[in-house]
């Protein structure tokens, strides 16, 4: 069976909930939450790459991993971060990131 992003997200949520001995979040539809986490990961990656491009900290330039690695990592991070929150909390985080991305496009 081919693993789709939706299935991977559901199984990640399921494993996380079993590990933490908690139920799956019922605050918003699972598929909507998973798709939103993918979009949030993509937007966050885009914003961070744009804002930190060419920045040097302690004499070392910031280097990003390839998008094939960083976006799935951010996706799993957002699944864990927002897995137990309500739909309102998640939508606030999404809209905040969307506004940052929109502001970058207008520059």
Steps between C-alpha positions, in 0.01 A plus 500: 500500500631845407554731796335835443572814705158467659567143617845591630350786699227281646745229604736757649212640705395151605853402608539828687170454682587142597844605622350780708208276608247755380216497252522644152395865487130531432494876477513513120471242220816291477546541126459879524755510783753288309465698178530822697820381667652432157404851384630652824831313465543626144415861592723497808791359300454767234484782756805380695709454187412850383549674836826323588660492155855636530485551878824430687497401869831484690691510173313203351244543222162332548470199270168327438459131421333409170124560487444124464634463854391820670132505400420145627690581821294816553183307417566243773589780739169677433307174542651463846469869592136544401372144540322574825395859436159623397419602146510867602856478632615320187326747268662794684845348444420432135367851438805655670736304274285578195520875578880479529521320165265751337708792632813345346333476160401867511859615555 
